Amino acid sequence: MQRIDLRDASGSCSASVLPEFGFNLFQLAVAGNEVLWAHSDIEQGIARPSGSGIPILFPFPGRLSGSTFTWNNRVYSLPNDDGLGHAIHGFVLDRAWRVVDRQSSEVTGEFQASLDAPELAKQWPSDFRIRCCYSLQTTGLDARYHVENVGSELLPCGLGTHAYFRLPSDVAANGRCLLQFSAESHWQLDNMLTVGDEATKCANDRHEQFRAGIAIRDLQLDDVFSDMVFVNGQATAAIVNQSAGETMTLTWDHHCDACVVYIPPHREAICIEPCTLVPGGFGFAGDDEGLQVLAPGESFEHRLSIVLKG
């Protein structure tokens, strides 16, 4: 499997990407400190696609309700591969992307349904193209995701990322490793889906605690938050390792007003997953929770950054 290695001009930051495995950026090191977590076998292509690095989730992040999707009176059948009978995380996280530009510190990949997976024409209402550019800076990574409807029909869609951020090995005993973010709403889940409408959304009663920082050792999370607090058009989440004197900050733009936070059972990582659409949001009557419907030729671009500072 092809692996692309990147390094910034100063030599301080390095990263590795697997174009054939969903364009997954699975390694990111700043000053020798690894920021991301990945399974040891990811380069063999046998690891769970959503379980390592930074999986890209499109045209839907999270789960759909069941394995069928109805749009404009047409029913589309999708694989139900989450173990609960739902389709999950879209079509691009485990398929091969094409590299369209490559430099020493930057790489751009592209996936177009009709070119790279023609079978998707039977599974989604319109053709789409998604392009991702990863660019290294001295202290981390800048990412741009450009989505375009290149078909002739309306394109309903949602975009998300599923980054696995490495936790210190002593996090279970270390109360000085904190999670910080600011979201005003917290969703109730049924079978791992947000269901119905905003009636299932409630005030995040731990808003102030998360804003100040909660010890990760005390958390069990696979939760959906929304109404992120944006400052100058940016939302942030941070992992603060007070023992090491390091802070990892994830920053993203206004396109993602929802965020899933997940701690996997191995507890070696925490996932912070900004997304344009809450899981299950395709079942909502309106677009208040982030459903994008792009006309032919219409597009949008989402940006995020990952910075590690000591």
Secondary structure as a PSIPRED ss2 file (coil, helix, strand):
# PSIPRED VFORMAT (PSIPRED V4.0)

   1 M C   1.000  0.000  0.000
   2 Q C   1.000  0.000  0.000
   3 R C   1.000  0.000  0.000
   4 I E   0.000  0.000  1.000
   5 D E   0.000  0.000  1.000
   6 L E   0.000  0.000  1.000
   7 R E   0.000  0.000  1.000
   8 D C   1.000  0.000  0.000
   9 A C   1.000  0.000  0.000
  10 S C   1.000  0.000  0.000
  11 G C   1.000  0.000  0.000
  12 S C   1.000  0.000  0.000
  13 C E   0.000  0.000  1.000
  14 S E   0.000  0.000  1.000
  15 A E   0.000  0.000  1.000
  16 S E   0.000  0.000  1.000
  17 V E   0.000  0.000  1.000
  18 L E   0.000  0.000  1.000
  19 P C   1.000  0.000  0.000
  20 E C   1.000  0.000  0.000
  21 F C   1.000  0.000  0.000
  22 G C   1.000  0.000  0.000
  23 F C   1.000  0.000  0.000
  24 N E   0.000  0.000  1.000
  25 L E   0.000  0.000  1.000
  26 F E   0.000  0.000  1.000
  27 Q E   0.000  0.000  1.000
  28 L E   0.000  0.000  1.000
  29 A E   0.000  0.000  1.000
  30 V E   0.000  0.000  1.000
  31 A C   1.000  0.000  0.000
  32 G C   1.000  0.000  0.000
  33 N E   0.000  0.000  1.000
  34 E E   0.000  0.000  1.000
  35 V C   1.000  0.000  0.000
  36 L E   0.000  0.000  1.000
  37 W C   1.000  0.000  0.000
  38 A C   1.000  0.000  0.000
  39 H C   1.000  0.000  0.000
  40 S C   1.000  0.000  0.000
  41 D C   1.000  0.000  0.000
  42 I H   0.000  1.000  0.000
  43 E H   0.000  1.000  0.000
  44 Q H   0.000  1.000  0.000
  45 G C   1.000  0.000  0.000
  46 I C   1.000  0.000  0.000
  47 A C   1.000  0.000  0.000
  48 R C   1.000  0.000  0.000
  49 P C   1.000  0.000  0.000
  50 S C   1.000  0.000  0.000
  51 G C   1.000  0.000  0.000
  52 S C   1.000  0.000  0.000
  53 G C   1.000  0.000  0.000
  54 I E   0.000  0.000  1.000
  55 P C   1.000  0.000  0.000
  56 I E   0.000  0.000  1.000
  57 L E   0.000  0.000  1.000
  58 F E   0.000  0.000  1.000
  59 P C   1.000  0.000  0.000
  60 F C   1.000  0.000  0.000
  61 P C   1.000  0.000  0.000
  62 G C   1.000  0.000  0.000
  63 R E   0.000  0.000  1.000
  64 L C   1.000  0.000  0.000
  65 S C   1.000  0.000  0.000
  66 G C   1.000  0.000  0.000
  67 S C   1.000  0.000  0.000
  68 T E   0.000  0.000  1.000
  69 F E   0.000  0.000  1.000
  70 T E   0.000  0.000  1.000
  71 W E   0.000  0.000  1.000
  72 N C   1.000  0.000  0.000
  73 N C   1.000  0.000  0.000
  74 R E   0.000  0.000  1.000
  75 V E   0.000  0.000  1.000
  76 Y E   0.000  0.000  1.000
  77 S E   0.000  0.000  1.000
  78 L C   1.000  0.000  0.000
  79 P C   1.000  0.000  0.000
  80 N C   1.000  0.000  0.000
  81 D C   1.000  0.000  0.000
  82 D C   1.000  0.000  0.000
  83 G C   1.000  0.000  0.000
  84 L C   1.000  0.000  0.000
  85 G C   1.000  0.000  0.000
  86 H C   1.000  0.000  0.000
  87 A C   1.000  0.000  0.000
  88 I E   0.000  0.000  1.000
  89 H C   1.000  0.000  0.000
  90 G E   0.000  0.000  1.000
  91 F C   1.000  0.000  0.000
  92 V C   1.000  0.000  0.000
  93 L C   1.000  0.000  0.000
  94 D C   1.000  0.000  0.000
  95 R C   1.000  0.000  0.000
  96 A C   1.000  0.000  0.000
  97 W C   1.000  0.000  0.000
  98 R E   0.000  0.000  1.000
  99 V E   0.000  0.000  1.000
 100 V E   0.000  0.000  1.000
 101 D E   0.000  0.000  1.000
 102 R E   0.000  0.000  1.000
 103 Q E   0.000  0.000  1.000
 104 S C   1.000  0.000  0.000
 105 S C   1.000  0.000  0.000
 106 E E   0.000  0.000  1.000
 107 V E   0.000  0.000  1.000
 108 T E   0.000  0.000  1.000
 109 G E   0.000  0.000  1.000
 110 E E   0.000  0.000  1.000
 111 F E   0.000  0.000  1.000
 112 Q E   0.000  0.000  1.000
 113 A H   0.000  1.000  0.000
 114 S H   0.000  1.000  0.000
 115 L H   0.000  1.000  0.000
 116 D H   0.000  1.000  0.000
 117 A C   1.000  0.000  0.000
 118 P H   0.000  1.000  0.000
 119 E H   0.000  1.000  0.000
 120 L H   0.000  1.000  0.000
 121 A H   0.000  1.000  0.000
 122 K H   0.000  1.000  0.000
 123 Q C   1.000  0.000  0.000
 124 W C   1.000  0.000  0.000
 125 P C   1.000  0.000  0.000
 126 S C   1.000  0.000  0.000
 127 D C   1.000  0.000  0.000
 128 F E   0.000  0.000  1.000
 129 R E   0.000  0.000  1.000
 130 I E   0.000  0.000  1.000
 131 R E   0.000  0.000  1.000
 132 C E   0.000  0.000  1.000
 133 C E   0.000  0.000  1.000
 134 Y E   0.000  0.000  1.000
 135 S E   0.000  0.000  1.000
 136 L E   0.000  0.000  1.000
 137 Q E   0.000  0.000  1.000
 138 T C   1.000  0.000  0.000
 139 T C   1.000  0.000  0.000
 140 G E   0.000  0.000  1.000
 141 L E   0.000  0.000  1.000
 142 D E   0.000  0.000  1.000
 143 A E   0.000  0.000  1.000
 144 R E   0.000  0.000  1.000
 145 Y E   0.000  0.000  1.000
 146 H E   0.000  0.000  1.000
 147 V E   0.000  0.000  1.000
 148 E E   0.000  0.000  1.000
 149 N E   0.000  0.000  1.000
 150 V C   1.000  0.000  0.000
 151 G C   1.000  0.000  0.000
 152 S C   1.000  0.000  0.000
 153 E C   1.000  0.000  0.000
 154 L C   1.000  0.000  0.000
 155 L E   0.000  0.000  1.000
 156 P E   0.000  0.000  1.000
 157 C E   0.000  0.000  1.000
 158 G C   1.000  0.000  0.000
 159 L C   1.000  0.000  0.000
 160 G E   0.000  0.000  1.000
 161 T E   0.000  0.000  1.000
 162 H C   1.000  0.000  0.000
 163 A E   0.000  0.000  1.000
 164 Y E   0.000  0.000  1.000
 165 F E   0.000  0.000  1.000
 166 R E   0.000  0.000  1.000
 167 L C   1.000  0.000  0.000
 168 P C   1.000  0.000  0.000
 169 S C   1.000  0.000  0.000
 170 D C   1.000  0.000  0.000
 171 V C   1.000  0.000  0.000
 172 A C   1.000  0.000  0.000
 173 A C   1.000  0.000  0.000
 174 N C   1.000  0.000  0.000
 175 G C   1.000  0.000  0.000
 176 R C   1.000  0.000  0.000
 177 C E   0.000  0.000  1.000
 178 L E   0.000  0.000  1.000
 179 L E   0.000  0.000  1.000
 180 Q E   0.000  0.000  1.000
 181 F E   0.000  0.000  1.000
 182 S C   1.000  0.000  0.000
 183 A E   0.000  0.000  1.000
 184 E E   0.000  0.000  1.000
 185 S E   0.000  0.000  1.000
 186 H E   0.000  0.000  1.000
 187 W E   0.000  0.000  1.000
 188 Q C   1.000  0.000  0.000
 189 L C   1.000  0.000  0.000
 190 D E   0.000  0.000  1.000
 191 N C   1.000  0.000  0.000
 192 M C   1.000  0.000  0.000
 193 L E   0.000  0.000  1.000
 194 T C   1.000  0.000  0.000
 195 V C   1.000  0.000  0.000
 196 G C   1.000  0.000  0.000
 197 D C   1.000  0.000  0.000
 198 E H   0.000  1.000  0.000
 199 A H   0.000  1.000  0.000
 200 T H   0.000  1.000  0.000
 201 K E   0.000  0.000  1.000
 202 C E   0.000  0.000  1.000
 203 A E   0.000  0.000  1.000
 204 N C   1.000  0.000  0.000
 205 D C   1.000  0.000  0.000
 206 R C   1.000  0.000  0.000
 207 H H   0.000  1.000  0.000
 208 E H   0.000  1.000  0.000
 209 Q H   0.000  1.000  0.000
 210 F H   0.000  1.000  0.000
 211 R H   0.000  1.000  0.000
 212 A H   0.000  1.000  0.000
 213 G C   1.000  0.000  0.000
 214 I E   0.000  0.000  1.000
 215 A E   0.000  0.000  1.000
 216 I H   0.000  1.000  0.000
 217 R H   0.000  1.000  0.000
 218 D H   0.000  1.000  0.000
 219 L C   1.000  0.000  0.000
 220 Q C   1.000  0.000  0.000
 221 L C   1.000  0.000  0.000
 222 D E   0.000  0.000  1.000
 223 D E   0.000  0.000  1.000
 224 V E   0.000  0.000  1.000
 225 F E   0.000  0.000  1.000
 226 S E   0.000  0.000  1.000
 227 D E   0.000  0.000  1.000
 228 M E   0.000  0.000  1.000
 229 V C   1.000  0.000  0.000
 230 F C   1.000  0.000  0.000
 231 V E   0.000  0.000  1.000
 232 N C   1.000  0.000  0.000
 233 G C   1.000  0.000  0.000
 234 Q E   0.000  0.000  1.000
 235 A E   0.000  0.000  1.000
 236 T E   0.000  0.000  1.000
 237 A E   0.000  0.000  1.000
 238 A E   0.000  0.000  1.000
 239 I E   0.000  0.000  1.000
 240 V E   0.000  0.000  1.000
 241 N E   0.000  0.000  1.000
 242 Q C   1.000  0.000  0.000
 243 S C   1.000  0.000  0.000
 244 A C   1.000  0.000  0.000
 245 G C   1.000  0.000  0.000
 246 E E   0.000  0.000  1.000
 247 T E   0.000  0.000  1.000
 248 M E   0.000  0.000  1.000
 249 T E   0.000  0.000  1.000
 250 L E   0.000  0.000  1.000
 251 T E   0.000  0.000  1.000
 252 W E   0.000  0.000  1.000
 253 D C   1.000  0.000  0.000
 254 H C   1.000  0.000  0.000
 255 H C   1.000  0.000  0.000
 256 C C   1.000  0.000  0.000
 257 D C   1.000  0.000  0.000
 258 A E   0.000  0.000  1.000
 259 C E   0.000  0.000  1.000
 260 V E   0.000  0.000  1.000
 261 V E   0.000  0.000  1.000
 262 Y E   0.000  0.000  1.000
 263 I C   1.000  0.000  0.000
 264 P C   1.000  0.000  0.000
 265 P C   1.000  0.000  0.000
 266 H C   1.000  0.000  0.000
 267 R C   1.000  0.000  0.000
 268 E C   1.000  0.000  0.000
 269 A E   0.000  0.000  1.000
 270 I E   0.000  0.000  1.000
 271 C E   0.000  0.000  1.000
 272 I E   0.000  0.000  1.000
 273 E E   0.000  0.000  1.000
 274 P E   0.000  0.000  1.000
 275 C E   0.000  0.000  1.000
 276 T C   1.000  0.000  0.000
 277 L C   1.000  0.000  0.000
 278 V C   1.000  0.000  0.000
 279 P C   1.000  0.000  0.000
 280 G C   1.000  0.000  0.000
 281 G H   0.000  1.000  0.000
 282 F H   0.000  1.000  0.000
 283 G H   0.000  1.000  0.000
 284 F C   1.000  0.000  0.000
 285 A C   1.000  0.000  0.000
 286 G C   1.000  0.000  0.000
 287 D C   1.000  0.000  0.000
 288 D C   1.000  0.000  0.000
 289 E C   1.000  0.000  0.000
 290 G C   1.000  0.000  0.000
 291 L C   1.000  0.000  0.000
 292 Q E   0.000  0.000  1.000
 293 V E   0.000  0.000  1.000
 294 L E   0.000  0.000  1.000
 295 A C   1.000  0.000  0.000
 296 P C   1.000  0.000  0.000
 297 G C   1.000  0.000  0.000
 298 E C   1.000  0.000  0.000
 299 S E   0.000  0.000  1.000
 300 F E   0.000  0.000  1.000
 301 E E   0.000  0.000  1.000
 302 H E   0.000  0.000  1.000
 303 R E   0.000  0.000  1.000
 304 L E   0.000  0.000  1.000
 305 S E   0.000  0.000  1.000
 306 I E   0.000  0.000  1.000
 307 V E   0.000  0.000  1.000
 308 L E   0.000  0.000  1.000
 309 K E   0.000  0.000  1.000
 310 G C   1.000  0.000  0.000
